[in-house]
Structures are given as structure tokens and as C-alpha cells.
Amino acid sequence: MHQSLPAVGAAEVPADAFVLDVREDGEWVAGHVADAVHIPMGTLIGRIDEVPQEARVYVMCRVGGRSGQVTAYLVQRGWDAVNIDGGMLAWEAAGRPMVSETGTPPYVA
């Protein structure tokens, strides 16, 4: 049994937070947090230097599974990382702002 991960609800993420979105490209394009940084989970290890160690990192995926794995990985390596409970679906449900890369209204893919 592993220890429980640090997690916050979508409504509690500060507006100026560093949000790391670990979803795939198609999910990102459809809709994401405006200032989030997109590093798909499969590319994280090669791009780990893009994740700041001096700030709390809020990790996002669609529902919280992939982001939970990434949060665990970061925490084990000394980051202050927190999983966003419920992911983008919870973010959308909480009415938090989203943008898309397509010019159409954002949605969670």
C-alpha cells in the first residue's frame, strides 16, 4: 500500500499556479488550462528540466490517474507536486477557465 498522494480539488488550484498537463496532444488541443505547461506523460523524463523545482507543481490529466503517477514520480524526486483531483473533467465542472488550440470552444477530450 503506497502513501496517499498530495491532492487538491480543481476549485482550490490558485489562479497563478504552475499547472503541468501530462495528457496527450489531442487532449491538450481540445481544451486546457490557459497558462499550463504541456508535457505528455510519456515524454516527462526527457523533459524533466522544464518542471520548476522552486514552485509547487499542480499536475493535471483527464481524470487524475496519469497525473497521480506523475505526481508520485515528482514527489519521490524532491518536487513539491500535487495531483489535481478529478483532472480536467473536475476543472471544467468547477467552471474554471479553459482555452483550446483550435479556435473553437474548449472541451475535455
ZADO-1210 file (C-alpha; in nm, 4 decimals, padded with zeros to 6 digits):
<atoms>
<atom x="00.0000" y="00.0000" z="00.0000" code="MET" pos="1"/>
<atom x="00.1548" y="00.3299" z="-00.1026" code="HIS" pos="2"/>
<atom x="00.1075" y="00.6504" z="00.0895" code="GLN" pos="3"/>
<atom x="-00.1656" y="00.8784" z="-00.0310" code="SER" pos="4"/>
<atom x="-00.0605" y="01.1449" z="-00.2765" code="LEU" pos="5"/>
<atom x="-00.0926" y="01.5146" z="-00.2069" code="PRO" pos="6"/>
<atom x="-00.4030" y="01.6246" z="-00.3965" code="ALA" pos="7"/>
<atom x="-00.6272" y="01.9279" z="-00.4313" code="VAL" pos="8"/>
<atom x="-00.9647" y="01.9827" z="-00.5877" code="GLY" pos="9"/>
<atom x="-00.9835" y="02.1756" z="-00.9136" code="ALA" pos="10"/>
<atom x="-01.1574" y="02.4667" z="-00.7406" code="ALA" pos="11"/>
<atom x="-00.8652" y="02.5076" z="-00.4964" code="GLU" pos="12"/>
<atom x="-00.5867" y="02.5476" z="-00.7550" code="VAL" pos="13"/>
<atom x="-00.4532" y="02.9058" z="-00.7325" code="PRO" pos="14"/>
<atom x="-00.5024" y="03.1178" z="-01.0445" code="ALA" pos="15"/>
<atom x="-00.1260" y="03.1746" z="-01.0718" code="ASP" pos="16"/>
<atom x="-00.0304" y="02.8100" z="-01.0117" code="ALA" pos="17"/>
<atom x="00.2224" y="02.6203" z="-01.2233" code="PHE" pos="18"/>
<atom x="-00.0042" y="02.3595" z="-01.3870" code="VAL" pos="19"/>
<atom x="00.1678" y="02.0654" z="-01.5576" code="LEU" pos="20"/>
<atom x="-00.0662" y="01.8971" z="-01.8079" code="ASP" pos="21"/>
<atom x="00.0505" y="01.5406" z="-01.8816" code="VAL" pos="22"/>
<atom x="-00.2232" y="01.4449" z="-02.1306" code="ARG" pos="23"/>
<atom x="-00.1649" y="01.3558" z="-02.4941" code="GLU" pos="24"/>
<atom x="-00.1505" y="01.6134" z="-02.7738" code="ASP" pos="25"/>
<atom x="-00.5090" y="01.5606" z="-02.8947" code="GLY" pos="26"/>
<atom x="-00.6472" y="01.6088" z="-02.5441" code="GLU" pos="27"/>
<atom x="-00.4392" y="01.9251" z="-02.4957" code="TRP" pos="28"/>
<atom x="-00.5503" y="02.0801" z="-02.8270" code="VAL" pos="29"/>
<atom x="-00.9204" y="02.0302" z="-02.7424" code="ALA" pos="30"/>
<atom x="-00.9030" y="02.2197" z="-02.4146" code="GLY" pos="31"/>
<atom x="-00.6578" y="02.3034" z="-02.1379" code="HIS" pos="32"/>
<atom x="-00.5775" y="02.5464" z="-01.8581" code="VAL" pos="33"/>
<atom x="-00.4637" y="02.8736" z="-02.0180" code="ALA" pos="34"/>
<atom x="-00.1122" y="02.9006" z="-01.8740" code="ASP" pos="35"/>
<atom x="-00.0474" y="02.5291" z="-01.8232" code="ALA" pos="36"/>
<atom x="00.2731" y="02.3655" z="-01.9431" code="VAL" pos="37"/>
<atom x="00.2112" y="02.0638" z="-02.1666" code="HIS" pos="38"/>
<atom x="00.4481" y="01.7705" z="-02.1221" code="ILE" pos="39"/>
<atom x="00.2799" y="01.4384" z="-02.2149" code="PRO" pos="40"/>
<atom x="00.3437" y="01.1714" z="-01.9511" code="MET" pos="41"/>
<atom x="00.5491" y="00.9587" z="-02.1909" code="GLY" pos="42"/>
<atom x="00.7939" y="01.2433" z="-02.2552" code="THR" pos="43"/>
<atom x="00.8303" y="01.3681" z="-01.8976" code="LEU" pos="44"/>
<atom x="01.1593" y="01.2001" z="-01.8097" code="ILE" pos="45"/>
<atom x="01.3295" y="01.3539" z="-02.1138" code="GLY" pos="46"/>
<atom x="01.1834" y="01.6975" z="-02.0351" code="ARG" pos="47"/>
<atom x="01.2103" y="01.6950" z="-01.6555" code="ILE" pos="48"/>
<atom x="01.4261" y="02.0088" z="-01.6605" code="ASP" pos="49"/>
<atom x="01.1179" y="02.2031" z="-01.7809" code="GLU" pos="50"/>
<atom x="00.9459" y="02.1383" z="-01.4462" code="VAL" pos="51"/>
<atom x="01.0439" y="02.4029" z="-01.1876" code="PRO" pos="52"/>
<atom x="01.1726" y="02.2790" z="-00.8543" code="GLN" pos="53"/>
<atom x="01.1278" y="02.6129" z="-00.6763" code="GLU" pos="54"/>
<atom x="00.7487" y="02.6260" z="-00.7153" code="ALA" pos="55"/>
<atom x="00.4609" y="02.3950" z="-00.6268" code="ARG" pos="56"/>
<atom x="00.3632" y="02.1919" z="-00.9340" code="VAL" pos="57"/>
<atom x="-00.0062" y="02.1104" z="-00.9865" code="TYR" pos="58"/>
<atom x="-00.0285" y="01.8014" z="-01.2082" code="VAL" pos="59"/>
<atom x="-00.3263" y="01.7608" z="-01.4438" code="MET" pos="60"/>
<atom x="-00.4646" y="01.4889" z="-01.6719" code="CYS" pos="61"/>
<atom x="-00.8176" y="01.3969" z="-01.7778" code="ARG" pos="62"/>
<atom x="-00.9453" y="01.2337" z="-01.4572" code="VAL" pos="63"/>
<atom x="-00.6457" y="01.2076" z="-01.2236" code="GLY" pos="64"/>
<atom x="-00.4841" y="00.8689" z="-01.2986" code="GLY" pos="65"/>
<atom x="-00.1891" y="00.9693" z="-01.5143" code="ARG" pos="66"/>
<atom x="-00.1351" y="01.2861" z="-01.3137" code="SER" pos="67"/>
<atom x="-00.1299" y="01.0741" z="-00.9982" code="GLY" pos="68"/>
<atom x="00.1528" y="00.8642" z="-01.1402" code="GLN" pos="69"/>
<atom x="00.3460" y="01.1766" z="-01.2408" code="VAL" pos="70"/>
<atom x="00.2839" y="01.3392" z="-00.9001" code="THR" pos="71"/>
<atom x="00.4245" y="01.0298" z="-00.7276" code="ALA" pos="72"/>
<atom x="00.7289" y="01.0341" z="-00.9584" code="TYR" pos="73"/>
<atom x="00.7978" y="01.4034" z="-00.8883" code="LEU" pos="74"/>
<atom x="00.7408" y="01.3778" z="-00.5114" code="VAL" pos="75"/>
<atom x="00.9821" y="01.0829" z="-00.4902" code="GLN" pos="76"/>
<atom x="01.2455" y="01.3041" z="-00.6539" code="ARG" pos="77"/>
<atom x="01.2004" y="01.6031" z="-00.4271" code="GLY" pos="78"/>
<atom x="00.9445" y="01.8182" z="-00.6079" code="TRP" pos="79"/>
<atom x="00.6571" y="01.9876" z="-00.4279" code="ASP" pos="80"/>
<atom x="00.3966" y="01.8274" z="-00.6546" code="ALA" pos="81"/>
<atom x="00.0217" y="01.7971" z="-00.6056" code="VAL" pos="82"/>
<atom x="-00.2294" y="01.5939" z="-00.8071" code="ASN" pos="83"/>
<atom x="-00.5414" y="01.7797" z="-00.9266" code="ILE" pos="84"/>
<atom x="-00.8245" y="01.5522" z="-00.8127" code="ASP" pos="85"/>
<atom x="-01.0610" y="01.4690" z="-01.0968" code="GLY" pos="86"/>
<atom x="-00.8365" y="01.6274" z="-01.3605" code="GLY" pos="87"/>
<atom x="-00.9740" y="01.8319" z="-01.6480" code="MET" pos="88"/>
<atom x="-01.3241" y="01.6905" z="-01.6023" code="LEU" pos="89"/>
<atom x="-01.3341" y="01.8353" z="-01.2489" code="ALA" pos="90"/>
<atom x="-01.1725" y="02.1589" z="-01.3711" code="TRP" pos="91"/>
<atom x="-01.4444" y="02.2008" z="-01.6343" code="GLU" pos="92"/>
<atom x="-01.7181" y="02.1074" z="-01.3852" code="ALA" pos="93"/>
<atom x="-01.5856" y="02.3692" z="-01.1414" code="ALA" pos="94"/>
<atom x="-01.6237" y="02.6344" z="-01.4125" code="GLY" pos="95"/>
<atom x="-01.2506" y="02.7093" z="-01.4188" code="ARG" pos="96"/>
<atom x="-01.1230" y="02.8858" z="-01.7336" code="PRO" pos="97"/>
<atom x="-01.0060" y="02.6787" z="-02.0291" code="MET" pos="98"/>
<atom x="-00.8701" y="02.7546" z="-02.3752" code="VAL" pos="99"/>
<atom x="-00.8343" y="02.5463" z="-02.6911" code="SER" pos="100"/>
<atom x="-00.5733" y="02.5463" z="-02.9658" code="GLU" pos="101"/>
<atom x="-00.8355" y="02.5193" z="-03.2418" code="THR" pos="102"/>
<atom x="-01.0279" y="02.8472" z="-03.2244" code="GLY" pos="103"/>
<atom x="-01.3395" y="02.6535" z="-03.1210" code="THR" pos="104"/>
<atom x="-01.4770" y="02.6483" z="-02.7659" code="PRO" pos="105"/>
<atom x="-01.2579" y="02.4336" z="-02.5365" code="PRO" pos="106"/>
<atom x="-01.3789" y="02.0970" z="-02.4147" code="TYR" pos="107"/>
<atom x="-01.2313" y="01.7967" z="-02.2362" code="VAL" pos="108"/>
<atom x="-01.1428" y="01.5277" z="-02.4910" code="ALA" pos="109"/>
</atoms>
